[in-house]
Amino acid sequence: MKHLKTLALAAVAAGALMAFIGAGTASATELCSTTTAAGVACPAGQKVTGLLKFSLVPGSREILKETGLETLNECSTSESEEEITNSGSSTTTVTGKIIKWKAASCSLPHTNTLLGKFEIHKIAGTSNGTLTADTVTKTTINTIFFGTCVYAITAGQSIGDLTEGNPAILHVNAVKHKQEGSNFACPSTVLWTGTYQLTSPATTVSVS
């Protein structure tokens, strides 16, 4: 009986260790200025760290659209800055915070009132990654028909995908949900889309 209990405890311990190792491996992400093979760490000195600056791809638009219906707001100029706070490793993922996201030349006044944090997770089999919100990010729109509308992306939501390249491209595609402080008539959700290119640093960005 003691032998069976010992084997059972050993199996549980081994399972827990494997789960821990698996979780660490799954979450490992780095931003790199060169493409690396699957499972290969970014070479020393080629990690992309610090401040990332993005702006709309020329000729494109940032759009907030009532989900499945009419466009609520459209902007021809939009810029963002993200600060990498953890550049990642073989066991941790890339994390950062949004320090600027400003839209201009919009059909309606549009302000990002709360800028949140994010993580970047590698998309398996590619050199691309998904940006996931770590904390809430809020946007306020002063509409003509609905009044003031406040929307948010919440923790755990996907913001969009980062595609490897020089420049790297950020494809924003996220549903924002109506928040407290909105007029009753505001749509319950809006779809936020936009295609942004990395303007600084001037380097290839690959997710490894």
Legacy VTK file of the C-alpha trace (Angstrom):
# vtk DataFile Version 3.0
C-alpha trace
ASCII
DATASET POLYDATA
POINTS 208 float
0.000 0.000 0.000
2.821 2.381 0.910
4.469 1.579 -2.412
1.278 2.424 -4.331
0.872 5.710 -2.425
4.475 6.626 -3.148
3.973 5.938 -6.858
0.758 7.969 -6.883
2.431 10.945 -5.201
5.356 10.716 -7.595
2.974 10.709 -10.577
1.146 13.777 -9.256
4.417 15.599 -8.663
5.686 14.706 -12.140
2.420 15.868 -13.699
2.602 19.170 -11.864
6.201 19.683 -12.960
5.360 18.961 -16.595
2.399 21.339 -16.448
4.668 24.039 -15.028
7.313 23.460 -17.678
4.673 23.352 -20.420
3.093 26.599 -19.250
6.479 28.330 -19.177
7.348 27.124 -22.665
3.958 28.119 -24.098
4.244 31.657 -22.760
7.849 32.226 -23.909
8.036 35.126 -26.372
10.663 37.599 -27.555
10.695 40.423 -30.084
13.699 40.015 -32.329
15.270 42.019 -35.155
15.919 38.798 -37.086
13.830 35.730 -37.861
14.669 32.702 -35.741
13.825 29.022 -36.152
11.140 27.485 -33.951
12.371 27.075 -30.390
15.529 29.152 -30.997
16.108 32.157 -28.730
16.709 35.619 -30.157
20.495 36.138 -30.568
22.215 38.334 -28.007
22.007 42.003 -28.892
19.121 41.547 -31.339
16.190 41.779 -28.945
13.793 44.629 -29.731
13.225 46.640 -26.549
12.222 50.108 -25.415
9.673 52.212 -27.291
7.680 51.041 -30.313
5.979 53.718 -32.428
3.187 52.942 -34.877
1.122 55.023 -37.296
-1.664 54.201 -39.731
-0.534 52.704 -43.017
-0.829 55.564 -45.551
-4.272 55.683 -47.125
-5.889 53.514 -44.442
-8.326 54.460 -41.673
-8.914 53.741 -38.021
-12.592 52.768 -37.776
-15.012 52.301 -34.907
-18.055 50.549 -36.300
-21.239 49.553 -34.545
-20.839 45.778 -34.580
-22.310 44.474 -37.825
-23.918 47.827 -38.675
-22.984 51.431 -39.415
-19.613 53.151 -38.962
-19.693 55.180 -35.758
-16.391 56.998 -36.190
-13.566 57.110 -38.702
-10.118 58.709 -38.378
-7.538 59.272 -41.125
-4.678 59.897 -38.687
-3.737 57.743 -35.718
-0.479 57.169 -33.853
0.496 55.009 -30.917
3.501 54.403 -28.703
4.043 51.233 -26.703
6.787 50.818 -24.130
8.169 47.290 -23.713
8.461 46.665 -19.970
9.601 43.031 -20.204
11.449 41.996 -23.350
10.668 38.322 -22.762
12.872 35.239 -22.483
12.802 31.467 -22.891
10.291 31.259 -20.023
8.456 34.606 -20.007
6.403 36.567 -22.497
6.795 40.125 -23.783
4.802 42.696 -21.802
4.364 46.429 -22.199
2.172 49.449 -21.667
0.463 51.826 -24.081
1.739 55.322 -23.389
0.084 57.064 -26.345
-2.768 56.306 -28.739
-4.012 59.451 -30.417
-6.417 59.703 -33.327
-7.006 62.865 -35.377
-8.933 63.998 -38.440
-11.918 62.011 -37.177
-15.556 62.306 -38.163
-16.383 62.681 -34.432
-14.324 63.751 -31.378
-12.475 60.649 -30.206
-10.265 60.387 -27.095
-8.485 57.428 -25.557
-9.041 58.228 -21.898
-7.364 55.214 -20.267
-4.329 53.480 -21.728
-3.703 49.952 -20.540
-1.030 47.257 -20.565
-0.582 44.330 -22.935
1.192 41.039 -23.625
2.491 39.647 -26.915
2.100 35.913 -27.531
3.713 34.081 -30.436
1.348 32.556 -32.999
2.508 28.952 -33.325
4.207 28.094 -36.602
4.810 31.750 -37.531
7.043 34.702 -36.661
3.946 36.746 -35.779
2.243 37.457 -32.473
-1.051 38.399 -30.856
-1.422 41.463 -28.650
-3.626 40.732 -25.652
-4.858 43.353 -23.193
-3.522 43.003 -19.648
-5.599 45.863 -18.246
-8.526 48.007 -19.397
-8.164 50.553 -22.225
-11.004 53.089 -22.628
-12.178 55.329 -25.452
-14.714 58.170 -25.335
-16.621 59.334 -28.427
-18.878 62.367 -28.465
-21.515 61.379 -31.004
-24.199 63.473 -32.656
-27.095 61.036 -32.285
-26.211 59.048 -29.161
-24.399 61.585 -26.992
-21.268 60.571 -25.087
-20.270 56.924 -25.553
-17.526 55.208 -23.537
-16.054 51.903 -24.749
-13.373 49.588 -23.400
-11.178 46.641 -24.202
-10.856 44.553 -21.059
-8.103 42.330 -19.679
-7.727 39.088 -21.614
-9.148 40.463 -24.874
-7.174 40.250 -28.099
-6.288 43.669 -29.518
-4.908 42.377 -32.803
-1.952 40.670 -34.481
1.616 41.853 -35.064
2.969 40.634 -38.399
6.716 40.225 -38.882
8.375 42.628 -41.277
10.374 45.780 -41.840
8.237 47.587 -41.055
6.227 45.239 -38.855
2.453 45.644 -39.241
-0.052 45.799 -36.394
-3.524 44.671 -37.480
-5.975 45.972 -34.864
-9.268 44.061 -34.765
-11.081 44.164 -31.432
-14.610 44.487 -30.071
-15.040 47.300 -27.537
-17.872 47.123 -25.007
-20.009 50.012 -23.724
-19.040 51.231 -20.265
-20.540 53.207 -17.404
-20.768 56.884 -18.324
-22.269 56.179 -21.745
-25.598 57.562 -22.853
-28.358 54.928 -22.825
-28.729 55.080 -26.629
-25.071 54.232 -27.364
-24.530 50.924 -29.198
-23.559 48.118 -26.805
-20.442 47.183 -28.803
-18.243 48.649 -31.527
-15.628 46.958 -33.689
-12.267 48.760 -33.661
-10.098 48.166 -36.738
-6.959 49.723 -38.174
-3.722 48.771 -39.912
-0.588 50.325 -38.423
3.052 50.167 -39.458
6.046 50.388 -37.159
7.806 53.724 -37.665
10.383 53.383 -34.886
12.720 51.614 -34.424
13.542 51.253 -38.106
14.194 47.531 -37.994
12.636 44.181 -38.706
10.486 42.940 -35.836
9.906 39.204 -35.568
8.133 37.330 -32.772
10.283 34.421 -31.616
LINES 1 209
208 0 1 2 3 4 5 6 7 8 9 10 11 12 13 14 15 16 17 18 19 20 21 22 23 24 25 26 27 28 29 30 31 32 33 34 35 36 37 38 39 40 41 42 43 44 45 46 47 48 49 50 51 52 53 54 55 56 57 58 59 60 61 62 63 64 65 66 67 68 69 70 71 72 73 74 75 76 77 78 79 80 81 82 83 84 85 86 87 88 89 90 91 92 93 94 95 96 97 98 99 100 101 102 103 104 105 106 107 108 109 110 111 112 113 114 115 116 117 118 119 120 121 122 123 124 125 126 127 128 129 130 131 132 133 134 135 136 137 138 139 140 141 142 143 144 145 146 147 148 149 150 151 152 153 154 155 156 157 158 159 160 161 162 163 164 165 166 167 168 169 170 171 172 173 174 175 176 177 178 179 180 181 182 183 184 185 186 187 188 189 190 191 192 193 194 195 196 197 198 199 200 201 202 203 204 205 206 207
